Amino acid sequence: MRLAGKVALVTGAASGLGLAMTRRFVAEGARVLLTDINADGAAREAAALGQASFAHDVTDEAQWQAAVAFAVETFGALHILVNNAGIGTPGTVEDTSLESWRRVHAIDLDGVFLGCKHGVPAIAATNARDGTRGSILNISSIAGVIASGQMAAYNSAKAGVRHLTKSVALHCAKKNYRITCNSVHPAFVDTPILDNFGTDKEATLAKLGRQIPLGTVGEPDDVAHAAVYLVSDEAKFVTGAELWIDGGISAQ
């Protein structure tokens, strides 16, 4: 029960990393608002977990305001925000259209900015009222640290998330909001985002695994376990940090 009494909002929670983190949070005692543009999927998973859901396009500021307000109205507080929703669109700088570039950045970076912008005051208000601590966890990627010629837009957006995280952490510290803000940087993880990398899932997993020193892609729970620590009070002295969950890629 490491998150007992905590209320979390997790974006992109209908599948993949978002769902894995949500399940771990609930198992550790948290109440969670699952948000996703896939409203039916979020509602189905929320019902299975006894939690709440919200239809949410993270590129829409009004929907962010509504999602945060709904979390507070439903659970009476907000302690944790996980900015997880994202897409991965392959393409070199020459192949990527401006439309695709803007879409990747709108979801992967603008969505994180809007989450922090509207999540910070809500979490700070909860902390001021109840004497609690809060946390924001931004899901970046090892691609935000180590570039690839085939992922121009994704590299750029995830690198932006990495540095935005540090800016938010310093802002919250200066304001004495008792909010930490950290990022995690997974390498390839077996989630639906890998569907963009080929039609043969097993062949794709094997190919990607050969690029990782540990010899395999990650599992969603590899990220979820780390997330539990970073959003818990155990990590109250950890802010502006980045955790690379990459099977050793960055050690090379």
VOKOLRO-928948 format. One record per residue (C-alpha): chain; residue number from 0; z, x, y; residue in one letter. Coordinates in Angstrom, 2 decimals, always signed. Example, Ala and Ser with C-alpha at 12.3 -4.5 7.8 and 13.67 -1.06 7.14 Angstrom:
<rs>
{c:A&k:0&zz:+7.80&xx:+12.30&yy:-4.50&r:A}
{c:A&k:1&zz:+7.14&xx:+13.67&yy:-1.06&r:S}
</rs>
This chain:
<rs>
{c:A&k:0&zz:+0.00&xx:+0.00&yy:+0.00&r:M}
{c:A&k:1&zz:-0.95&xx:+2.76&yy:+2.42&r:R}
{c:A&k:2&zz:-2.56&xx:+0.26&yy:+4.80&r:L}
{c:A&k:3&zz:+0.01&xx:-2.52&yy:+4.51&r:A}
{c:A&k:4&zz:+0.16&xx:-4.61&yy:+7.69&r:G}
{c:A&k:5&zz:-3.12&xx:-3.21&yy:+9.03&r:K}
{c:A&k:6&zz:-6.10&xx:-5.31&yy:+10.13&r:V}
{c:A&k:7&zz:-9.55&xx:-3.72&yy:+9.82&r:A}
{c:A&k:8&zz:-13.06&xx:-4.62&yy:+10.92&r:L}
{c:A&k:9&zz:-15.75&xx:-2.99&yy:+8.78&r:V}
{c:A&k:10&zz:-19.43&xx:-3.26&yy:+9.69&r:T}
{c:A&k:11&zz:-22.19&xx:-3.23&yy:+7.09&r:G}
{c:A&k:12&zz:-19.58&xx:-4.45&yy:+4.63&r:A}
{c:A&k:13&zz:-21.80&xx:-6.56&yy:+2.37&r:A}
{c:A&k:14&zz:-22.85&xx:-3.58&yy:+0.26&r:S}
{c:A&k:15&zz:-22.80&xx:+0.18&yy:-0.18&r:G}
{c:A&k:16&zz:-20.20&xx:+2.30&yy:+1.59&r:L}
{c:A&k:17&zz:-19.00&xx:-0.61&yy:+3.70&r:G}
{c:A&k:18&zz:-18.13&xx:-2.70&yy:+0.66&r:L}
{c:A&k:19&zz:-16.55&xx:+0.25&yy:-1.15&r:A}
{c:A&k:20&zz:-14.31&xx:+1.01&yy:+1.84&r:M}
{c:A&k:21&zz:-13.43&xx:-2.65&yy:+2.26&r:T}
{c:A&k:22&zz:-12.35&xx:-2.94&yy:-1.36&r:R}
{c:A&k:23&zz:-10.20&xx:+0.16&yy:-1.05&r:R}
{c:A&k:24&zz:-8.63&xx:-1.05&yy:+2.17&r:F}
{c:A&k:25&zz:-7.74&xx:-4.40&yy:+0.61&r:V}
{c:A&k:26&zz:-6.30&xx:-2.64&yy:-2.45&r:A}
{c:A&k:27&zz:-4.12&xx:-0.61&yy:-0.07&r:E}
{c:A&k:28&zz:-2.76&xx:-3.74&yy:+1.64&r:G}
{c:A&k:29&zz:-5.08&xx:-4.23&yy:+4.63&r:A}
{c:A&k:30&zz:-6.61&xx:-7.47&yy:+5.80&r:R}
{c:A&k:31&zz:-10.30&xx:-7.01&yy:+6.52&r:V}
{c:A&k:32&zz:-13.04&xx:-8.72&yy:+8.48&r:L}
{c:A&k:33&zz:-16.30&xx:-7.94&yy:+6.72&r:L}
{c:A&k:34&zz:-19.23&xx:-8.02&yy:+9.14&r:T}
{c:A&k:35&zz:-22.89&xx:-7.64&yy:+8.29&r:D}
{c:A&k:36&zz:-26.32&xx:-8.80&yy:+9.42&r:I}
{c:A&k:37&zz:-26.51&xx:-10.05&yy:+5.83&r:N}
{c:A&k:38&zz:-24.20&xx:-12.95&yy:+6.56&r:A}
{c:A&k:39&zz:-24.45&xx:-14.51&yy:+3.08&r:D}
{c:A&k:40&zz:-23.64&xx:-11.22&yy:+1.38&r:G}
{c:A&k:41&zz:-20.66&xx:-10.60&yy:+3.64&r:A}
{c:A&k:42&zz:-19.37&xx:-14.13&yy:+3.08&r:A}
{c:A&k:43&zz:-19.72&xx:-13.81&yy:-0.69&r:R}
{c:A&k:44&zz:-17.85&xx:-10.49&yy:-0.83&r:E}
{c:A&k:45&zz:-15.18&xx:-11.71&yy:+1.60&r:A}
{c:A&k:46&zz:-14.54&xx:-14.78&yy:-0.54&r:A}
{c:A&k:47&zz:-14.21&xx:-12.63&yy:-3.65&r:A}
{c:A&k:48&zz:-11.61&xx:-10.48&yy:-1.88&r:L}
{c:A&k:49&zz:-9.78&xx:-13.29&yy:-0.10&r:G}
{c:A&k:50&zz:-10.77&xx:-11.94&yy:+3.29&r:Q}
{c:A&k:51&zz:-12.92&xx:-13.13&yy:+6.24&r:A}
{c:A&k:52&zz:-16.52&xx:-12.46&yy:+7.22&r:S}
{c:A&k:53&zz:-18.68&xx:-12.57&yy:+10.32&r:F}
{c:A&k:54&zz:-22.46&xx:-12.54&yy:+10.83&r:A}
{c:A&k:55&zz:-23.06&xx:-9.46&yy:+12.92&r:H}
{c:A&k:56&zz:-26.03&xx:-7.61&yy:+14.37&r:D}
{c:A&k:57&zz:-24.45&xx:-4.37&yy:+15.59&r:V}
{c:A&k:58&zz:-27.20&xx:-3.85&yy:+18.18&r:T}
{c:A&k:59&zz:-26.14&xx:-7.04&yy:+20.02&r:D}
{c:A&k:60&zz:-23.31&xx:-6.51&yy:+22.51&r:E}
{c:A&k:61&zz:-22.39&xx:-10.20&yy:+22.68&r:A}
{c:A&k:62&zz:-22.02&xx:-10.27&yy:+18.89&r:Q}
{c:A&k:63&zz:-19.75&xx:-7.25&yy:+19.06&r:W}
{c:A&k:64&zz:-17.53&xx:-9.00&yy:+21.57&r:Q}
{c:A&k:65&zz:-17.47&xx:-12.08&yy:+19.37&r:A}
{c:A&k:66&zz:-16.73&xx:-10.11&yy:+16.18&r:A}
{c:A&k:67&zz:-13.79&xx:-8.26&yy:+17.72&r:V}
{c:A&k:68&zz:-12.42&xx:-11.50&yy:+19.20&r:A}
{c:A&k:69&zz:-12.81&xx:-13.23&yy:+15.83&r:F}
{c:A&k:70&zz:-10.86&xx:-10.49&yy:+14.07&r:A}
{c:A&k:71&zz:-7.99&xx:-10.79&yy:+16.53&r:V}
{c:A&k:72&zz:-8.04&xx:-14.59&yy:+16.42&r:E}
{c:A&k:73&zz:-8.16&xx:-14.67&yy:+12.62&r:T}
{c:A&k:74&zz:-5.59&xx:-12.01&yy:+11.82&r:F}
{c:A&k:75&zz:-3.61&xx:-11.73&yy:+15.07&r:G}
{c:A&k:76&zz:-4.33&xx:-8.03&yy:+15.58&r:A}
{c:A&k:77&zz:-6.83&xx:-5.21&yy:+15.16&r:L}
{c:A&k:78&zz:-5.77&xx:-1.75&yy:+14.03&r:H}
{c:A&k:79&zz:-8.82&xx:-0.25&yy:+12.33&r:I}
{c:A&k:80&zz:-12.53&xx:-0.22&yy:+13.14&r:L}
{c:A&k:81&zz:-15.07&xx:+1.29&yy:+10.76&r:V}
{c:A&k:82&zz:-18.54&xx:+1.71&yy:+12.24&r:N}
{c:A&k:83&zz:-20.52&xx:+1.87&yy:+9.03&r:N}
{c:A&k:84&zz:-23.66&xx:-0.23&yy:+9.50&r:A}
{c:A&k:85&zz:-26.78&xx:+1.91&yy:+9.46&r:G}
{c:A&k:86&zz:-30.28&xx:+2.45&yy:+8.21&r:I}
{c:A&k:87&zz:-32.13&xx:+5.51&yy:+6.99&r:G}
{c:A&k:88&zz:-35.82&xx:+5.65&yy:+7.83&r:T}
{c:A&k:89&zz:-37.76&xx:+8.75&yy:+6.73&r:P}
{c:A&k:90&zz:-40.33&xx:+10.31&yy:+9.03&r:G}
{c:A&k:91&zz:-41.20&xx:+13.57&yy:+10.75&r:T}
{c:A&k:92&zz:-41.31&xx:+13.80&yy:+14.53&r:V}
{c:A&k:93&zz:-45.08&xx:+13.24&yy:+14.31&r:E}
{c:A&k:94&zz:-44.96&xx:+10.39&yy:+11.80&r:D}
{c:A&k:95&zz:-42.17&xx:+8.41&yy:+13.46&r:T}
{c:A&k:96&zz:-43.31&xx:+5.65&yy:+15.78&r:S}
{c:A&k:97&zz:-41.44&xx:+4.98&yy:+18.99&r:L}
{c:A&k:98&zz:-40.55&xx:+1.55&yy:+17.62&r:E}
{c:A&k:99&zz:-38.99&xx:+3.09&yy:+14.51&r:S}
{c:A&k:100&zz:-37.20&xx:+5.75&yy:+16.58&r:W}
{c:A&k:101&zz:-35.65&xx:+3.10&yy:+18.79&r:R}
{c:A&k:102&zz:-34.67&xx:+0.88&yy:+15.87&r:R}
{c:A&k:103&zz:-32.87&xx:+3.70&yy:+14.04&r:V}
{c:A&k:104&zz:-31.01&xx:+4.69&yy:+17.19&r:H}
{c:A&k:105&zz:-30.20&xx:+1.08&yy:+18.08&r:A}
{c:A&k:106&zz:-28.50&xx:+0.49&yy:+14.74&r:I}
{c:A&k:107&zz:-27.13&xx:+3.92&yy:+13.86&r:D}
{c:A&k:108&zz:-26.01&xx:+5.09&yy:+17.31&r:L}
{c:A&k:109&zz:-25.99&xx:+2.22&yy:+19.81&r:D}
{c:A&k:110&zz:-24.13&xx:+0.09&yy:+17.27&r:G}
{c:A&k:111&zz:-21.41&xx:+2.73&yy:+17.01&r:V}
{c:A&k:112&zz:-21.19&xx:+3.01&yy:+20.80&r:F}
{c:A&k:113&zz:-20.80&xx:-0.76&yy:+21.16&r:L}
{c:A&k:114&zz:-18.20&xx:-0.85&yy:+18.41&r:G}
{c:A&k:115&zz:-16.13&xx:+1.83&yy:+20.11&r:C}
{c:A&k:116&zz:-16.61&xx:+0.28&yy:+23.56&r:K}
{c:A&k:117&zz:-15.25&xx:-3.09&yy:+22.48&r:H}
{c:A&k:118&zz:-13.00&xx:-2.00&yy:+19.64&r:G}
{c:A&k:119&zz:-10.94&xx:+0.49&yy:+21.65&r:V}
{c:A&k:120&zz:-9.42&xx:-2.03&yy:+24.10&r:P}
{c:A&k:121&zz:-8.64&xx:-4.49&yy:+21.30&r:A}
{c:A&k:122&zz:-6.91&xx:-1.86&yy:+19.17&r:I}
{c:A&k:123&zz:-5.11&xx:-0.46&yy:+22.23&r:A}
{c:A&k:124&zz:-3.84&xx:-3.94&yy:+23.09&r:A}
{c:A&k:125&zz:-2.49&xx:-4.40&yy:+19.56&r:T}
{c:A&k:126&zz:-0.78&xx:-1.01&yy:+19.70&r:N}
{c:A&k:127&zz:+0.77&xx:-1.70&yy:+23.10&r:A}
{c:A&k:128&zz:+2.08&xx:-5.06&yy:+21.97&r:R}
{c:A&k:129&zz:+3.36&xx:-4.10&yy:+18.52&r:D}
{c:A&k:130&zz:+4.14&xx:-0.39&yy:+18.83&r:G}
{c:A&k:131&zz:+1.57&xx:+0.41&yy:+16.16&r:T}
{c:A&k:132&zz:-1.11&xx:+3.05&yy:+15.75&r:R}
{c:A&k:133&zz:-4.82&xx:+2.46&yy:+15.33&r:G}
{c:A&k:134&zz:-7.92&xx:+4.28&yy:+14.21&r:S}
{c:A&k:135&zz:-11.68&xx:+4.30&yy:+14.46&r:I}
{c:A&k:136&zz:-13.80&xx:+5.80&yy:+11.71&r:L}
{c:A&k:137&zz:-17.48&xx:+6.43&yy:+12.37&r:N}
{c:A&k:138&zz:-19.78&xx:+6.92&yy:+9.42&r:I}
{c:A&k:139&zz:-22.15&xx:+9.72&yy:+10.33&r:S}
{c:A&k:140&zz:-23.97&xx:+11.84&yy:+7.73&r:S}
{c:A&k:141&zz:-24.41&xx:+15.43&yy:+6.68&r:I}
{c:A&k:142&zz:-27.85&xx:+14.83&yy:+8.23&r:A}
{c:A&k:143&zz:-26.06&xx:+14.80&yy:+11.58&r:G}
{c:A&k:144&zz:-25.04&xx:+18.41&yy:+10.93&r:V}
{c:A&k:145&zz:-27.89&xx:+19.85&yy:+8.86&r:I}
{c:A&k:146&zz:-31.36&xx:+18.74&yy:+9.90&r:A}
{c:A&k:147&zz:-34.39&xx:+17.86&yy:+7.82&r:S}
{c:A&k:148&zz:-37.97&xx:+17.91&yy:+8.97&r:G}
{c:A&k:149&zz:-38.48&xx:+14.57&yy:+7.24&r:Q}
{c:A&k:150&zz:-35.68&xx:+12.62&yy:+8.98&r:M}
{c:A&k:151&zz:-36.21&xx:+13.10&yy:+12.73&r:A}
{c:A&k:152&zz:-34.78&xx:+9.80&yy:+13.99&r:A}
{c:A&k:153&zz:-31.94&xx:+9.69&yy:+11.46&r:Y}
{c:A&k:154&zz:-30.92&xx:+13.29&yy:+12.19&r:N}
{c:A&k:155&zz:-30.84&xx:+12.56&yy:+15.90&r:S}
{c:A&k:156&zz:-28.86&xx:+9.33&yy:+15.62&r:A}
{c:A&k:157&zz:-26.27&xx:+10.70&yy:+13.21&r:K}
{c:A&k:158&zz:-25.80&xx:+13.85&yy:+15.30&r:A}
{c:A&k:159&zz:-25.14&xx:+11.54&yy:+18.24&r:G}
{c:A&k:160&zz:-22.48&xx:+9.71&yy:+16.24&r:V}
{c:A&k:161&zz:-20.82&xx:+13.04&yy:+15.47&r:R}
{c:A&k:162&zz:-20.41&xx:+13.98&yy:+19.12&r:H}
{c:A&k:163&zz:-19.67&xx:+10.47&yy:+20.37&r:L}
{c:A&k:164&zz:-16.75&xx:+10.42&yy:+17.95&r:T}
{c:A&k:165&zz:-15.21&xx:+13.44&yy:+19.63&r:K}
{c:A&k:166&zz:-15.69&xx:+11.93&yy:+23.09&r:S}
{c:A&k:167&zz:-13.96&xx:+8.71&yy:+22.02&r:V}
{c:A&k:168&zz:-11.13&xx:+10.69&yy:+20.43&r:A}
{c:A&k:169&zz:-10.47&xx:+12.63&yy:+23.62&r:L}
{c:A&k:170&zz:-10.68&xx:+9.50&yy:+25.77&r:H}
{c:A&k:171&zz:-8.14&xx:+7.65&yy:+23.61&r:C}
{c:A&k:172&zz:-5.81&xx:+10.65&yy:+23.56&r:A}
{c:A&k:173&zz:-5.91&xx:+10.99&yy:+27.34&r:K}
{c:A&k:174&zz:-5.18&xx:+7.27&yy:+27.74&r:K}
{c:A&k:175&zz:-2.31&xx:+7.50&yy:+25.23&r:N}
{c:A&k:176&zz:-3.74&xx:+4.54&yy:+23.32&r:Y}
{c:A&k:177&zz:-2.39&xx:+5.82&yy:+19.97&r:R}
{c:A&k:178&zz:-5.91&xx:+5.54&yy:+18.53&r:I}
{c:A&k:179&zz:-7.47&xx:+8.31&yy:+16.48&r:T}
{c:A&k:180&zz:-11.23&xx:+8.58&yy:+16.12&r:C}
{c:A&k:181&zz:-12.88&xx:+10.61&yy:+13.37&r:N}
{c:A&k:182&zz:-16.20&xx:+10.83&yy:+11.55&r:S}
{c:A&k:183&zz:-17.21&xx:+11.34&yy:+7.95&r:V}
{c:A&k:184&zz:-20.45&xx:+13.05&yy:+6.94&r:H}
{c:A&k:185&zz:-21.59&xx:+12.14&yy:+3.44&r:P}
{c:A&k:186&zz:-24.54&xx:+13.72&yy:+1.71&r:A}
{c:A&k:187&zz:-26.64&xx:+11.56&yy:-0.60&r:F}
{c:A&k:188&zz:-24.54&xx:+8.71&yy:-1.99&r:V}
{c:A&k:189&zz:-25.72&xx:+6.13&yy:-4.52&r:D}
{c:A&k:190&zz:-26.06&xx:+3.15&yy:-2.18&r:T}
{c:A&k:191&zz:-28.93&xx:+0.79&yy:-1.27&r:P}
{c:A&k:192&zz:-29.97&xx:+3.11&yy:+1.58&r:I}
{c:A&k:193&zz:-31.54&xx:+5.37&yy:-1.06&r:L}
{c:A&k:194&zz:-34.02&xx:+2.60&yy:-1.88&r:D}
{c:A&k:195&zz:-36.10&xx:+3.96&yy:+1.02&r:N}
{c:A&k:196&zz:-36.61&xx:+7.24&yy:-0.82&r:F}
{c:A&k:197&zz:-38.74&xx:+6.02&yy:-3.72&r:G}
{c:A&k:198&zz:-39.42&xx:+3.22&yy:-6.19&r:T}
{c:A&k:199&zz:-37.89&xx:+4.94&yy:-9.24&r:D}
{c:A&k:200&zz:-34.15&xx:+4.92&yy:-8.53&r:K}
{c:A&k:201&zz:-33.14&xx:+7.17&yy:-11.43&r:E}
{c:A&k:202&zz:-35.79&xx:+9.74&yy:-10.57&r:A}
{c:A&k:203&zz:-34.70&xx:+9.64&yy:-6.93&r:T}
{c:A&k:204&zz:-31.04&xx:+10.19&yy:-7.84&r:L}
{c:A&k:205&zz:-31.96&xx:+13.10&yy:-10.09&r:A}
{c:A&k:206&zz:-34.16&xx:+14.70&yy:-7.45&r:K}
{c:A&k:207&zz:-31.52&xx:+14.37&yy:-4.75&r:L}
{c:A&k:208&zz:-28.80&xx:+15.60&yy:-7.09&r:G}
{c:A&k:209&zz:-30.68&xx:+18.84&yy:-7.63&r:R}
{c:A&k:210&zz:-30.29&xx:+19.58&yy:-3.89&r:Q}
{c:A&k:211&zz:-26.49&xx:+19.41&yy:-4.12&r:I}
{c:A&k:212&zz:-24.43&xx:+22.35&yy:-5.45&r:P}
{c:A&k:213&zz:-22.25&xx:+20.01&yy:-7.54&r:L}
{c:A&k:214&zz:-25.44&xx:+18.75&yy:-9.17&r:G}
{c:A&k:215&zz:-25.16&xx:+15.05&yy:-8.48&r:T}
{c:A&k:216&zz:-25.23&xx:+12.51&yy:-5.67&r:V}
{c:A&k:217&zz:-21.95&xx:+11.03&yy:-4.53&r:G}
{c:A&k:218&zz:-20.40&xx:+7.67&yy:-5.41&r:E}
{c:A&k:219&zz:-19.33&xx:+5.15&yy:-2.74&r:P}
{c:A&k:220&zz:-15.67&xx:+5.64&yy:-3.66&r:D}
{c:A&k:221&zz:-15.95&xx:+9.34&yy:-2.80&r:D}
{c:A&k:222&zz:-16.25&xx:+8.20&yy:+0.80&r:V}
{c:A&k:223&zz:-13.89&xx:+5.24&yy:+0.49&r:A}
{c:A&k:224&zz:-10.97&xx:+7.38&yy:-0.68&r:H}
{c:A&k:225&zz:-11.42&xx:+9.68&yy:+2.32&r:A}
{c:A&k:226&zz:-11.67&xx:+6.68&yy:+4.62&r:A}
{c:A&k:227&zz:-8.31&xx:+5.33&yy:+3.47&r:V}
{c:A&k:228&zz:-6.63&xx:+8.57&yy:+4.50&r:Y}
{c:A&k:229&zz:-8.35&xx:+8.81&yy:+7.88&r:L}
{c:A&k:230&zz:-7.50&xx:+5.24&yy:+8.94&r:V}
{c:A&k:231&zz:-3.93&xx:+5.40&yy:+7.67&r:S}
{c:A&k:232&zz:-0.88&xx:+6.57&yy:+9.59&r:D}
{c:A&k:233&zz:-0.89&xx:+9.65&yy:+7.34&r:E}
{c:A&k:234&zz:-3.69&xx:+10.94&yy:+9.58&r:A}
{c:A&k:235&zz:-1.92&xx:+10.22&yy:+12.88&r:K}
{c:A&k:236&zz:-2.38&xx:+13.88&yy:+13.97&r:F}
{c:A&k:237&zz:-6.06&xx:+14.01&yy:+13.01&r:V}
{c:A&k:238&zz:-8.50&xx:+13.02&yy:+15.73&r:T}
{c:A&k:239&zz:-11.93&xx:+14.17&yy:+16.84&r:G}
{c:A&k:240&zz:-12.35&xx:+15.65&yy:+13.37&r:A}
{c:A&k:241&zz:-15.27&xx:+15.50&yy:+10.98&r:E}
{c:A&k:242&zz:-15.00&xx:+15.43&yy:+7.21&r:L}
{c:A&k:243&zz:-18.05&xx:+16.63&yy:+5.26&r:W}
{c:A&k:244&zz:-18.30&xx:+14.81&yy:+1.93&r:I}
{c:A&k:245&zz:-21.39&xx:+16.60&yy:+0.73&r:D}
{c:A&k:246&zz:-20.94&xx:+18.14&yy:-2.72&r:G}
{c:A&k:247&zz:-21.09&xx:+21.62&yy:-1.22&r:G}
{c:A&k:248&zz:-24.36&xx:+21.43&yy:+0.73&r:I}
{c:A&k:249&zz:-22.76&xx:+22.69&yy:+3.94&r:S}
{c:A&k:250&zz:-21.17&xx:+25.64&yy:+2.12&r:A}
{c:A&k:251&zz:-24.54&xx:+27.25&yy:+1.43&r:Q}
</rs>
